[in-house]
Amino acid sequence: YDGRLIVDHNFGSTDPAIYGAGSLCEFSRRFQRQNSRYLRHDGFNGREVGAKLASALLKRLDPVNGDSVAAGGV
């Protein structure tokens, strides 16, 4: 725990019902690249983080159609 909600690459926490993004979150250290120390979401574009969170949620909530909707299909 680093004072922020730790999330994985799909913005999920250790509780499967909790997702997070934005300034209160950071990625797990296991996703850190060498020589890269920035894991907090407030260092990334908010719209991009929001779009990726929405895509991850669509895949989770609608596994049949979520991939095509998240990719821009209808």
VOVO-496073 format. One record per atom (N, C-alpha, C, O): residue number from 1; residue in three letters; x negated, z, y negated. Coordinates in nm, 2 decimals. Atoms other than C-alpha are relative to their C-alpha. Layout:
<r><pos>NUM</pos><code>ALA</code><east>X</east><up>Z</up><north>Y</north></r>
...
//
This chain:
<r><pos>1</pos><code>TYR</code><east>-0.08</east><up>0.00</up><north>0.12</north></r>
<r><pos>1</pos><code>TYR</code><east>0.00</east><up>0.00</up><north>0.00</north></r>
<r><pos>1</pos><code>TYR</code><east>-0.09</east><up>0.00</up><north>-0.12</north></r>
<r><pos>1</pos><code>TYR</code><east>-0.17</east><up>0.09</up><north>-0.14</north></r>
<r><pos>2</pos><code>ASP</code><east>0.07</east><up>0.01</up><north>0.12</north></r>
<r><pos>2</pos><code>ASP</code><east>-0.14</east><up>-0.11</up><north>-0.33</north></r>
<r><pos>2</pos><code>ASP</code><east>0.08</east><up>0.02</up><north>-0.13</north></r>
<r><pos>2</pos><code>ASP</code><east>0.05</east><up>-0.03</up><north>-0.24</north></r>
<r><pos>3</pos><code>GLY</code><east>-0.08</east><up>-0.02</up><north>0.11</north></r>
<r><pos>3</pos><code>GLY</code><east>0.14</east><up>-0.01</up><north>-0.56</north></r>
<r><pos>3</pos><code>GLY</code><east>0.10</east><up>-0.11</up><north>-0.02</north></r>
<r><pos>3</pos><code>GLY</code><east>0.18</east><up>-0.11</up><north>-0.12</north></r>
<r><pos>4</pos><code>ARG</code><east>-0.09</east><up>0.11</up><north>0.01</north></r>
<r><pos>4</pos><code>ARG</code><east>0.33</east><up>-0.33</up><north>-0.50</north></r>
<r><pos>4</pos><code>ARG</code><east>0.06</east><up>-0.03</up><north>0.14</north></r>
<r><pos>4</pos><code>ARG</code><east>0.01</east><up>0.02</up><north>0.24</north></r>
<r><pos>5</pos><code>LEU</code><east>-0.06</east><up>0.04</up><north>-0.13</north></r>
<r><pos>5</pos><code>LEU</code><east>0.56</east><up>-0.47</up><north>-0.23</north></r>
<r><pos>5</pos><code>LEU</code><east>-0.09</east><up>-0.11</up><north>0.07</north></r>
<r><pos>5</pos><code>LEU</code><east>-0.12</east><up>-0.21</up><north>0.00</north></r>
<r><pos>6</pos><code>ILE</code><east>0.08</east><up>0.09</up><north>-0.07</north></r>
<r><pos>6</pos><code>ILE</code><east>0.34</east><up>-0.64</up><north>0.03</north></r>
<r><pos>6</pos><code>ILE</code><east>0.08</east><up>-0.10</up><north>0.08</north></r>
<r><pos>6</pos><code>ILE</code><east>0.17</east><up>-0.06</up><north>0.16</north></r>
<r><pos>7</pos><code>VAL</code><east>-0.08</east><up>0.10</up><north>-0.07</north></r>
<r><pos>7</pos><code>VAL</code><east>0.48</east><up>-0.97</up><north>0.16</north></r>
<r><pos>7</pos><code>VAL</code><east>-0.09</east><up>-0.10</up><north>0.07</north></r>
<r><pos>7</pos><code>VAL</code><east>-0.21</east><up>-0.11</up><north>0.04</north></r>
<r><pos>8</pos><code>ASP</code><east>0.07</east><up>0.10</up><north>-0.07</north></r>
<r><pos>8</pos><code>ASP</code><east>0.38</east><up>-1.24</up><north>0.40</north></r>
<r><pos>8</pos><code>ASP</code><east>0.02</east><up>-0.14</up><north>-0.06</north></r>
<r><pos>8</pos><code>ASP</code><east>0.07</east><up>-0.15</up><north>-0.17</north></r>
<r><pos>9</pos><code>HIS</code><east>0.00</east><up>0.14</up><north>0.05</north></r>
<r><pos>9</pos><code>HIS</code><east>0.36</east><up>-1.62</up><north>0.36</north></r>
<r><pos>9</pos><code>HIS</code><east>0.14</east><up>-0.05</up><north>-0.02</north></r>
<r><pos>9</pos><code>HIS</code><east>0.17</east><up>-0.15</up><north>-0.10</north></r>
<r><pos>10</pos><code>ASN</code><east>-0.14</east><up>0.04</up><north>0.02</north></r>
<r><pos>10</pos><code>ASN</code><east>0.74</east><up>-1.64</up><north>0.38</north></r>
<r><pos>10</pos><code>ASN</code><east>0.07</east><up>0.10</up><north>-0.09</north></r>
<r><pos>10</pos><code>ASN</code><east>0.20</east><up>0.11</up><north>-0.09</north></r>
<r><pos>11</pos><code>PHE</code><east>-0.05</east><up>-0.10</up><north>0.09</north></r>
<r><pos>11</pos><code>PHE</code><east>0.79</east><up>-1.36</up><north>0.12</north></r>
<r><pos>11</pos><code>PHE</code><east>0.07</east><up>0.11</up><north>0.06</north></r>
<r><pos>11</pos><code>PHE</code><east>0.15</east><up>0.19</up><north>0.00</north></r>
<r><pos>12</pos><code>GLY</code><east>-0.06</east><up>-0.11</up><north>-0.08</north></r>
<r><pos>12</pos><code>GLY</code><east>0.91</east><up>-1.12</up><north>0.39</north></r>
<r><pos>12</pos><code>GLY</code><east>-0.09</east><up>0.13</up><north>0.00</north></r>
<r><pos>12</pos><code>GLY</code><east>-0.21</east><up>0.12</up><north>0.00</north></r>
<r><pos>13</pos><code>SER</code><east>0.07</east><up>-0.13</up><north>-0.01</north></r>
<r><pos>13</pos><code>SER</code><east>0.82</east><up>-0.75</up><north>0.40</north></r>
<r><pos>13</pos><code>SER</code><east>0.00</east><up>0.04</up><north>0.15</north></r>
<r><pos>13</pos><code>SER</code><east>0.04</east><up>-0.04</up><north>0.24</north></r>
<r><pos>14</pos><code>THR</code><east>0.00</east><up>-0.05</up><north>-0.14</north></r>
<r><pos>14</pos><code>THR</code><east>0.77</east><up>-0.54</up><north>0.71</north></r>
<r><pos>14</pos><code>THR</code><east>0.15</east><up>0.03</up><north>0.05</north></r>
<r><pos>14</pos><code>THR</code><east>0.17</east><up>0.03</up><north>0.17</north></r>
<r><pos>15</pos><code>ASP</code><east>-0.14</east><up>-0.02</up><north>-0.03</north></r>
<r><pos>15</pos><code>ASP</code><east>1.15</east><up>-0.48</up><north>0.70</north></r>
<r><pos>15</pos><code>ASP</code><east>0.06</east><up>-0.14</up><north>0.00</north></r>
<r><pos>15</pos><code>ASP</code><east>0.06</east><up>-0.21</up><north>-0.11</north></r>
<r><pos>16</pos><code>PRO</code><east>-0.05</east><up>0.14</up><north>0.00</north></r>
<r><pos>16</pos><code>PRO</code><east>1.32</east><up>-0.81</up><north>0.81</north></r>
<r><pos>16</pos><code>PRO</code><east>0.11</east><up>-0.03</up><north>-0.10</north></r>
<r><pos>16</pos><code>PRO</code><east>0.14</east><up>-0.15</up><north>-0.12</north></r>
<r><pos>17</pos><code>ALA</code><east>-0.11</east><up>0.02</up><north>0.10</north></r>
<r><pos>17</pos><code>ALA</code><east>1.60</east><up>-0.76</up><north>0.56</north></r>
<r><pos>17</pos><code>ALA</code><east>-0.05</east><up>0.00</up><north>-0.14</north></r>
<r><pos>17</pos><code>ALA</code><east>0.03</east><up>-0.02</up><north>-0.23</north></r>
<r><pos>18</pos><code>ILE</code><east>0.06</east><up>-0.01</up><north>0.13</north></r>
<r><pos>18</pos><code>ILE</code><east>1.37</east><up>-0.73</up><north>0.26</north></r>
<r><pos>18</pos><code>ILE</code><east>-0.09</east><up>-0.11</up><north>-0.03</north></r>
<r><pos>18</pos><code>ILE</code><east>-0.19</east><up>-0.13</up><north>0.04</north></r>
<r><pos>19</pos><code>TYR</code><east>0.09</east><up>0.10</up><north>0.05</north></r>
<r><pos>19</pos><code>TYR</code><east>1.22</east><up>-1.02</up><north>0.08</north></r>
<r><pos>19</pos><code>TYR</code><east>-0.04</east><up>0.03</up><north>-0.15</north></r>
<r><pos>19</pos><code>TYR</code><east>0.03</east><up>0.11</up><north>-0.21</north></r>
<r><pos>20</pos><code>GLY</code><east>0.04</east><up>-0.03</up><north>0.14</north></r>
<r><pos>20</pos><code>GLY</code><east>1.03</east><up>-1.01</up><north>-0.25</north></r>
<r><pos>20</pos><code>GLY</code><east>-0.09</east><up>-0.11</up><north>-0.06</north></r>
<r><pos>20</pos><code>GLY</code><east>-0.16</east><up>-0.18</up><north>0.01</north></r>
<r><pos>21</pos><code>ALA</code><east>0.09</east><up>0.09</up><north>0.07</north></r>
<r><pos>21</pos><code>ALA</code><east>0.86</east><up>-1.22</up><north>-0.51</north></r>
<r><pos>21</pos><code>ALA</code><east>0.00</east><up>0.05</up><north>-0.15</north></r>
<r><pos>21</pos><code>ALA</code><east>0.09</east><up>0.12</up><north>-0.19</north></r>
<r><pos>22</pos><code>GLY</code><east>0.01</east><up>-0.04</up><north>0.14</north></r>
<r><pos>22</pos><code>GLY</code><east>0.75</east><up>-1.18</up><north>-0.87</north></r>
<r><pos>22</pos><code>GLY</code><east>-0.11</east><up>0.10</up><north>-0.03</north></r>
<r><pos>22</pos><code>GLY</code><east>-0.19</east><up>0.13</up><north>0.06</north></r>
<r><pos>23</pos><code>SER</code><east>0.11</east><up>-0.09</up><north>0.05</north></r>
<r><pos>23</pos><code>SER</code><east>0.54</east><up>-0.93</up><north>-1.06</north></r>
<r><pos>23</pos><code>SER</code><east>-0.01</east><up>0.13</up><north>0.08</north></r>
<r><pos>23</pos><code>SER</code><east>-0.11</east><up>0.20</up><north>0.08</north></r>
<r><pos>24</pos><code>LEU</code><east>0.01</east><up>-0.12</up><north>-0.08</north></r>
<r><pos>24</pos><code>LEU</code><east>0.62</east><up>-0.64</up><north>-0.82</north></r>
<r><pos>24</pos><code>LEU</code><east>-0.05</east><up>-0.02</up><north>0.14</north></r>
<r><pos>24</pos><code>LEU</code><east>-0.07</east><up>0.07</up><north>0.21</north></r>
<r><pos>25</pos><code>CYS</code><east>0.05</east><up>0.03</up><north>-0.13</north></r>
<r><pos>25</pos><code>CYS</code><east>0.48</east><up>-0.82</up><north>-0.52</north></r>
<r><pos>25</pos><code>CYS</code><east>-0.14</east><up>-0.05</up><north>0.01</north></r>
<r><pos>25</pos><code>CYS</code><east>-0.19</east><up>-0.10</up><north>-0.09</north></r>
<r><pos>26</pos><code>GLU</code><east>0.12</east><up>0.07</up><north>-0.03</north></r>
<r><pos>26</pos><code>GLU</code><east>0.16</east><up>-0.93</up><north>-0.37</north></r>
<r><pos>26</pos><code>GLU</code><east>-0.01</east><up>-0.04</up><north>0.15</north></r>
<r><pos>26</pos><code>GLU</code><east>0.05</east><up>0.02</up><north>0.23</north></r>
<r><pos>27</pos><code>PHE</code><east>0.01</east><up>0.05</up><north>-0.14</north></r>
<r><pos>27</pos><code>PHE</code><east>0.06</east><up>-1.12</up><north>-0.06</north></r>
<r><pos>27</pos><code>PHE</code><east>-0.09</east><up>0.10</up><north>0.08</north></r>
<r><pos>27</pos><code>PHE</code><east>-0.18</east><up>0.17</up><north>0.02</north></r>
<r><pos>28</pos><code>SER</code><east>0.08</east><up>-0.08</up><north>-0.09</north></r>
<r><pos>28</pos><code>SER</code><east>-0.09</east><up>-0.94</up><north>0.24</north></r>
<r><pos>28</pos><code>SER</code><east>-0.14</east><up>-0.04</up><north>-0.01</north></r>
<r><pos>28</pos><code>SER</code><east>-0.17</east><up>-0.16</up><north>-0.03</north></r>
<r><pos>29</pos><code>ARG</code><east>0.14</east><up>0.03</up><north>0.00</north></r>
<r><pos>29</pos><code>ARG</code><east>-0.47</east><up>-0.92</up><north>0.24</north></r>
<r><pos>29</pos><code>ARG</code><east>-0.04</east><up>-0.10</up><north>0.11</north></r>
<r><pos>29</pos><code>ARG</code><east>-0.15</east><up>-0.16</up><north>0.09</north></r>
<r><pos>30</pos><code>ARG</code><east>0.04</east><up>0.09</up><north>-0.11</north></r>
<r><pos>30</pos><code>ARG</code><east>-0.48</east><up>-1.12</up><north>0.56</north></r>
<r><pos>30</pos><code>ARG</code><east>0.01</east><up>-0.14</up><north>-0.04</north></r>
<r><pos>30</pos><code>ARG</code><east>-0.04</east><up>-0.23</up><north>0.02</north></r>
<r><pos>31</pos><code>PHE</code><east>-0.02</east><up>0.14</up><north>0.05</north></r>
<r><pos>31</pos><code>PHE</code><east>-0.38</east><up>-1.43</up><north>0.36</north></r>
<r><pos>31</pos><code>PHE</code><east>-0.10</east><up>-0.03</up><north>-0.11</north></r>
<r><pos>31</pos><code>PHE</code><east>-0.10</east><up>-0.14</up><north>-0.17</north></r>
<r><pos>32</pos><code>GLN</code><east>0.10</east><up>0.02</up><north>0.10</north></r>
<r><pos>32</pos><code>GLN</code><east>-0.67</east><up>-1.39</up><north>0.12</north></r>
<r><pos>32</pos><code>GLN</code><east>-0.11</east><up>-0.09</up><north>0.04</north></r>
<r><pos>32</pos><code>GLN</code><east>-0.17</east><up>-0.08</up><north>0.15</north></r>
<r><pos>33</pos><code>ARG</code><east>0.11</east><up>0.09</up><north>-0.03</north></r>
<r><pos>33</pos><code>ARG</code><east>-0.93</east><up>-1.67</up><north>0.11</north></r>
<r><pos>33</pos><code>ARG</code><east>-0.13</east><up>0.07</up><north>-0.04</north></r>
<r><pos>33</pos><code>ARG</code><east>-0.13</east><up>0.16</up><north>-0.12</north></r>
<r><pos>34</pos><code>GLN</code><east>0.13</east><up>-0.05</up><north>0.04</north></r>
<r><pos>34</pos><code>GLN</code><east>-1.30</east><up>-1.60</up><north>0.08</north></r>
<r><pos>34</pos><code>GLN</code><east>-0.02</east><up>-0.03</up><north>-0.14</north></r>
<r><pos>34</pos><code>GLN</code><east>0.02</east><up>-0.13</up><north>-0.20</north></r>
<r><pos>35</pos><code>ASN</code><east>0.03</east><up>0.01</up><north>0.14</north></r>
<r><pos>35</pos><code>ASN</code><east>-1.41</east><up>-1.54</up><north>-0.27</north></r>
<r><pos>35</pos><code>ASN</code><east>0.12</east><up>-0.01</up><north>-0.09</north></r>
<r><pos>35</pos><code>ASN</code><east>0.11</east><up>-0.05</up><north>-0.21</north></r>
<r><pos>36</pos><code>SER</code><east>-0.13</east><up>0.00</up><north>0.08</north></r>
<r><pos>36</pos><code>SER</code><east>-1.05</east><up>-1.52</up><north>-0.39</north></r>
<r><pos>36</pos><code>SER</code><east>0.05</east><up>0.14</up><north>0.00</north></r>
<r><pos>36</pos><code>SER</code><east>0.07</east><up>0.20</up><north>0.11</north></r>
<r><pos>37</pos><code>ARG</code><east>-0.05</east><up>-0.13</up><north>0.01</north></r>
<r><pos>37</pos><code>ARG</code><east>-0.93</east><up>-1.19</up><north>-0.51</north></r>
<r><pos>37</pos><code>ARG</code><east>0.14</east><up>0.02</up><north>-0.05</north></r>
<r><pos>37</pos><code>ARG</code><east>0.19</east><up>0.13</up><north>-0.05</north></r>
<r><pos>38</pos><code>TYR</code><east>-0.13</east><up>-0.01</up><north>0.06</north></r>
<r><pos>38</pos><code>TYR</code><east>-0.59</east><up>-1.27</up><north>-0.66</north></r>
<r><pos>38</pos><code>TYR</code><east>0.11</east><up>-0.02</up><north>0.10</north></r>
<r><pos>38</pos><code>TYR</code><east>0.12</east><up>-0.13</up><north>0.15</north></r>
<r><pos>39</pos><code>LEU</code><east>-0.11</east><up>0.00</up><north>-0.10</north></r>
<r><pos>39</pos><code>LEU</code><east>-0.30</east><up>-1.19</up><north>-0.43</north></r>
<r><pos>39</pos><code>LEU</code><east>0.13</east><up>0.03</up><north>-0.07</north></r>
<r><pos>39</pos><code>LEU</code><east>0.24</east><up>0.01</up><north>0.00</north></r>
<r><pos>40</pos><code>ARG</code><east>-0.13</east><up>-0.05</up><north>0.07</north></r>
<r><pos>40</pos><code>ARG</code><east>-0.04</east><up>-1.07</up><north>-0.69</north></r>
<r><pos>40</pos><code>ARG</code><east>0.08</east><up>-0.13</up><north>-0.04</north></r>
<r><pos>40</pos><code>ARG</code><east>0.02</east><up>-0.22</up><north>-0.09</north></r>
<r><pos>41</pos><code>HIS</code><east>-0.08</east><up>0.11</up><north>0.04</north></r>
<r><pos>41</pos><code>HIS</code><east>0.25</east><up>-1.30</up><north>-0.76</north></r>
<r><pos>41</pos><code>HIS</code><east>0.01</east><up>-0.02</up><north>-0.15</north></r>
<r><pos>41</pos><code>HIS</code><east>0.03</east><up>-0.13</up><north>-0.19</north></r>
<r><pos>42</pos><code>ASP</code><east>0.00</east><up>0.03</up><north>0.14</north></r>
<r><pos>42</pos><code>ASP</code><east>0.23</east><up>-1.25</up><north>-1.13</north></r>
<r><pos>42</pos><code>ASP</code><east>-0.11</east><up>-0.09</up><north>-0.05</north></r>
<r><pos>42</pos><code>ASP</code><east>-0.11</east><up>-0.12</up><north>-0.17</north></r>
<r><pos>43</pos><code>GLY</code><east>0.11</east><up>0.09</up><north>0.03</north></r>
<r><pos>43</pos><code>GLY</code><east>-0.08</east><up>-1.47</up><north>-1.13</north></r>
<r><pos>43</pos><code>GLY</code><east>0.04</east><up>-0.14</up><north>0.03</north></r>
<r><pos>43</pos><code>GLY</code><east>-0.04</east><up>-0.24</up><north>0.00</north></r>
<r><pos>44</pos><code>PHE</code><east>-0.05</east><up>0.13</up><north>-0.04</north></r>
<r><pos>44</pos><code>PHE</code><east>0.13</east><up>-1.77</up><north>-1.01</north></r>
<r><pos>44</pos><code>PHE</code><east>0.12</east><up>-0.04</up><north>-0.09</north></r>
<r><pos>44</pos><code>PHE</code><east>0.18</east><up>0.04</up><north>-0.16</north></r>
<r><pos>45</pos><code>ASN</code><east>-0.11</east><up>0.05</up><north>0.08</north></r>
<r><pos>45</pos><code>ASN</code><east>0.39</east><up>-1.99</up><north>-1.18</north></r>
<r><pos>45</pos><code>ASN</code><east>0.13</east><up>0.06</up><north>0.06</north></r>
<r><pos>45</pos><code>ASN</code><east>0.16</east><up>0.04</up><north>0.18</north></r>
<r><pos>46</pos><code>GLY</code><east>-0.12</east><up>-0.06</up><north>-0.05</north></r>
<r><pos>46</pos><code>GLY</code><east>0.72</east><up>-1.81</up><north>-1.16</north></r>
<r><pos>46</pos><code>GLY</code><east>0.10</east><up>-0.09</up><north>0.06</north></r>
<r><pos>46</pos><code>GLY</code><east>0.17</east><up>-0.06</up><north>0.15</north></r>
<r><pos>47</pos><code>ARG</code><east>-0.10</east><up>0.10</up><north>-0.06</north></r>
<r><pos>47</pos><code>ARG</code><east>0.93</east><up>-2.12</up><north>-1.10</north></r>
<r><pos>47</pos><code>ARG</code><east>-0.04</east><up>-0.04</up><north>0.14</north></r>
<r><pos>47</pos><code>ARG</code><east>0.04</east><up>-0.06</up><north>0.22</north></r>
<r><pos>48</pos><code>GLU</code><east>0.05</east><up>0.05</up><north>-0.13</north></r>
<r><pos>48</pos><code>GLU</code><east>0.71</east><up>-2.23</up><north>-0.82</north></r>
<r><pos>48</pos><code>GLU</code><east>0.02</east><up>0.12</up><north>0.11</north></r>
<r><pos>48</pos><code>GLU</code><east>0.06</east><up>0.09</up><north>0.22</north></r>
<r><pos>49</pos><code>VAL</code><east>-0.02</east><up>-0.11</up><north>-0.09</north></r>
<r><pos>49</pos><code>VAL</code><east>0.72</east><up>-1.88</up><north>-0.66</north></r>
<r><pos>49</pos><code>VAL</code><east>0.15</east><up>0.01</up><north>0.04</north></r>
<r><pos>49</pos><code>VAL</code><east>0.18</east><up>0.03</up><north>0.15</north></r>
<r><pos>50</pos><code>GLY</code><east>-0.14</east><up>0.00</up><north>-0.02</north></r>
<r><pos>50</pos><code>GLY</code><east>1.10</east><up>-1.88</up><north>-0.70</north></r>
<r><pos>50</pos><code>GLY</code><east>0.05</east><up>-0.11</up><north>0.09</north></r>
<r><pos>50</pos><code>GLY</code><east>0.13</east><up>-0.08</up><north>0.18</north></r>
<r><pos>51</pos><code>ALA</code><east>-0.04</east><up>0.11</up><north>-0.09</north></r>
<r><pos>51</pos><code>ALA</code><east>1.14</east><up>-2.22</up><north>-0.54</north></r>
<r><pos>51</pos><code>ALA</code><east>-0.05</east><up>0.02</up><north>0.14</north></r>
<r><pos>51</pos><code>ALA</code><east>0.03</east><up>-0.01</up><north>0.24</north></r>
<r><pos>52</pos><code>LYS</code><east>0.05</east><up>-0.03</up><north>-0.13</north></r>
<r><pos>52</pos><code>LYS</code><east>0.92</east><up>-2.12</up><north>-0.25</north></r>
<r><pos>52</pos><code>LYS</code><east>0.08</east><up>0.12</up><north>0.07</north></r>
<r><pos>52</pos><code>LYS</code><east>0.10</east><up>0.11</up><north>0.19</north></r>
<r><pos>53</pos><code>LEU</code><east>-0.08</east><up>-0.10</up><north>-0.06</north></r>
<r><pos>53</pos><code>LEU</code><east>1.12</east><up>-1.80</up><north>-0.20</north></r>
<r><pos>53</pos><code>LEU</code><east>0.14</east><up>-0.05</up><north>0.04</north></r>
<r><pos>53</pos><code>LEU</code><east>0.19</east><up>-0.01</up><north>0.15</north></r>
<r><pos>54</pos><code>ALA</code><east>-0.13</east><up>0.06</up><north>-0.03</north></r>
<r><pos>54</pos><code>ALA</code><east>1.45</east><up>-1.99</up><north>-0.21</north></r>
<r><pos>54</pos><code>ALA</code><east>-0.01</east><up>-0.08</up><north>0.13</north></r>
<r><pos>54</pos><code>ALA</code><east>0.08</east><up>-0.08</up><north>0.21</north></r>
<r><pos>55</pos><code>SER</code><east>0.02</east><up>0.08</up><north>-0.12</north></r>
<r><pos>55</pos><code>SER</code><east>1.31</east><up>-2.23</up><north>0.05</north></r>
<r><pos>55</pos><code>SER</code><east>-0.01</east><up>0.09</up><north>0.12</north></r>
<r><pos>55</pos><code>SER</code><east>0.05</east><up>0.06</up><north>0.23</north></r>
<r><pos>56</pos><code>ALA</code><east>0.02</east><up>-0.09</up><north>-0.12</north></r>
<r><pos>56</pos><code>ALA</code><east>1.20</east><up>-1.94</up><north>0.28</north></r>
<r><pos>56</pos><code>ALA</code><east>0.14</east><up>0.06</up><north>0.03</north></r>
<r><pos>56</pos><code>ALA</code><east>0.17</east><up>0.08</up><north>0.15</north></r>
<r><pos>57</pos><code>LEU</code><east>-0.13</east><up>-0.06</up><north>-0.03</north></r>
<r><pos>57</pos><code>LEU</code><east>1.55</east><up>-1.78</up><north>0.24</north></r>
<r><pos>57</pos><code>LEU</code><east>0.09</east><up>-0.10</up><north>0.06</north></r>
<r><pos>57</pos><code>LEU</code><east>0.17</east><up>-0.06</up><north>0.15</north></r>
<r><pos>58</pos><code>LEU</code><east>-0.09</east><up>0.10</up><north>-0.06</north></r>
<r><pos>58</pos><code>LEU</code><east>1.73</east><up>-2.10</up><north>0.32</north></r>
<r><pos>58</pos><code>LEU</code><east>-0.03</east><up>-0.02</up><north>0.14</north></r>
<r><pos>58</pos><code>LEU</code><east>0.06</east><up>-0.03</up><north>0.23</north></r>
<r><pos>59</pos><code>LYS</code><east>0.04</east><up>0.01</up><north>-0.14</north></r>
<r><pos>59</pos><code>LYS</code><east>1.53</east><up>-2.14</up><north>0.64</north></r>
<r><pos>59</pos><code>LYS</code><east>0.05</east><up>0.11</up><north>0.08</north></r>
<r><pos>59</pos><code>LYS</code><east>0.08</east><up>0.10</up><north>0.20</north></r>
<r><pos>60</pos><code>ARG</code><east>-0.04</east><up>-0.12</up><north>-0.08</north></r>
<r><pos>60</pos><code>ARG</code><east>1.61</east><up>-1.79</up><north>0.74</north></r>
<r><pos>60</pos><code>ARG</code><east>0.15</east><up>0.02</up><north>0.01</north></r>
<r><pos>60</pos><code>ARG</code><east>0.20</east><up>0.05</up><north>0.12</north></r>
<r><pos>61</pos><code>LEU</code><east>-0.14</east><up>-0.01</up><north>0.00</north></r>
<r><pos>61</pos><code>LEU</code><east>1.98</east><up>-1.79</up><north>0.64</north></r>
<r><pos>61</pos><code>LEU</code><east>0.08</east><up>-0.11</up><north>0.07</north></r>
<r><pos>61</pos><code>LEU</code><east>0.19</east><up>-0.09</up><north>0.12</north></r>
<r><pos>62</pos><code>ASP</code><east>-0.07</east><up>0.12</up><north>-0.06</north></r>
<r><pos>62</pos><code>ASP</code><east>2.07</east><up>-2.14</up><north>0.76</north></r>
<r><pos>62</pos><code>ASP</code><east>-0.11</east><up>-0.07</up><north>0.08</north></r>
<r><pos>62</pos><code>ASP</code><east>-0.16</east><up>-0.18</up><north>0.04</north></r>
<r><pos>63</pos><code>PRO</code><east>0.11</east><up>0.07</up><north>-0.08</north></r>
<r><pos>63</pos><code>PRO</code><east>1.82</east><up>-2.23</up><north>1.04</north></r>
<r><pos>63</pos><code>PRO</code><east>0.03</east><up>-0.14</up><north>0.04</north></r>
<r><pos>63</pos><code>PRO</code><east>-0.06</east><up>-0.22</up><north>0.07</north></r>
<r><pos>64</pos><code>VAL</code><east>-0.03</east><up>0.14</up><north>-0.04</north></r>
<r><pos>64</pos><code>VAL</code><east>2.01</east><up>-2.55</up><north>1.13</north></r>
<r><pos>64</pos><code>VAL</code><east>-0.02</east><up>-0.10</up><north>-0.11</north></r>
<r><pos>64</pos><code>VAL</code><east>-0.08</east><up>-0.20</up><north>-0.10</north></r>
<r><pos>65</pos><code>ASN</code><east>0.01</east><up>0.10</up><north>0.12</north></r>
<r><pos>65</pos><code>ASN</code><east>2.03</east><up>-2.71</up><north>0.78</north></r>
<r><pos>65</pos><code>ASN</code><east>-0.10</east><up>0.05</up><north>-0.10</north></r>
<r><pos>65</pos><code>ASN</code><east>-0.12</east><up>-0.03</up><north>-0.20</north></r>
<r><pos>66</pos><code>GLY</code><east>0.09</east><up>-0.06</up><north>0.10</north></r>
<r><pos>66</pos><code>GLY</code><east>1.79</east><up>-2.49</up><north>0.59</north></r>
<r><pos>66</pos><code>GLY</code><east>-0.12</east><up>-0.09</up><north>-0.03</north></r>
<r><pos>66</pos><code>GLY</code><east>-0.16</east><up>-0.10</up><north>-0.15</north></r>
<r><pos>67</pos><code>ASP</code><east>0.12</east><up>0.08</up><north>0.02</north></r>
<r><pos>67</pos><code>ASP</code><east>1.49</east><up>-2.72</up><north>0.64</north></r>
<r><pos>67</pos><code>ASP</code><east>0.03</east><up>-0.12</up><north>-0.09</north></r>
<r><pos>67</pos><code>ASP</code><east>-0.05</east><up>-0.16</up><north>-0.17</north></r>
<r><pos>68</pos><code>SER</code><east>-0.03</east><up>0.12</up><north>0.08</north></r>
<r><pos>68</pos><code>SER</code><east>1.66</east><up>-3.03</up><north>0.51</north></r>
<r><pos>68</pos><code>SER</code><east>0.05</east><up>0.03</up><north>-0.14</north></r>
<r><pos>68</pos><code>SER</code><east>0.01</east><up>-0.04</up><north>-0.23</north></r>
<r><pos>69</pos><code>VAL</code><east>-0.04</east><up>-0.03</up><north>0.14</north></r>
<r><pos>69</pos><code>VAL</code><east>1.82</east><up>-2.86</up><north>0.21</north></r>
<r><pos>69</pos><code>VAL</code><east>-0.12</east><up>0.05</up><north>-0.08</north></r>
<r><pos>69</pos><code>VAL</code><east>-0.13</east><up>0.01</up><north>-0.19</north></r>
<r><pos>70</pos><code>ALA</code><east>0.11</east><up>-0.04</up><north>0.07</north></r>
<r><pos>70</pos><code>ALA</code><east>1.50</east><up>-2.69</up><north>0.12</north></r>
<r><pos>70</pos><code>ALA</code><east>-0.09</east><up>-0.12</up><north>-0.04</north></r>
<r><pos>70</pos><code>ALA</code><east>-0.17</east><up>-0.11</up><north>-0.14</north></r>
<r><pos>71</pos><code>ALA</code><east>0.09</east><up>0.12</up><north>0.02</north></r>
<r><pos>71</pos><code>ALA</code><east>1.32</east><up>-3.03</up><north>0.14</north></r>
<r><pos>71</pos><code>ALA</code><east>0.07</east><up>-0.09</up><north>-0.11</north></r>
<r><pos>71</pos><code>ALA</code><east>0.01</east><up>-0.19</up><north>-0.15</north></r>
<r><pos>72</pos><code>GLY</code><east>-0.06</east><up>0.09</up><north>0.10</north></r>
<r><pos>72</pos><code>GLY</code><east>1.57</east><up>-3.18</up><north>-0.11</north></r>
<r><pos>72</pos><code>GLY</code><east>0.11</east><up>-0.08</up><north>0.06</north></r>
<r><pos>72</pos><code>GLY</code><east>0.18</east><up>-0.15</up><north>-0.02</north></r>
<r><pos>73</pos><code>GLY</code><east>-0.11</east><up>0.08</up><north>-0.06</north></r>
<r><pos>73</pos><code>GLY</code><east>1.81</east><up>-3.34</up><north>0.14</north></r>
<r><pos>73</pos><code>GLY</code><east>0.13</east><up>0.07</up><north>-0.02</north></r>
<r><pos>73</pos><code>GLY</code><east>0.14</east><up>0.19</up><north>-0.07</north></r>
<r><pos>74</pos><code>VAL</code><east>-0.13</east><up>-0.06</up><north>0.02</north></r>
<r><pos>74</pos><code>VAL</code><east>2.18</east><up>-3.28</up><north>0.14</north></r>
<r><pos>74</pos><code>VAL</code><east>0.07</east><up>0.02</up><north>0.14</north></r>
<r><pos>74</pos><code>VAL</code><east>0.18</east><up>0.07</up><north>0.15</north></r>
//
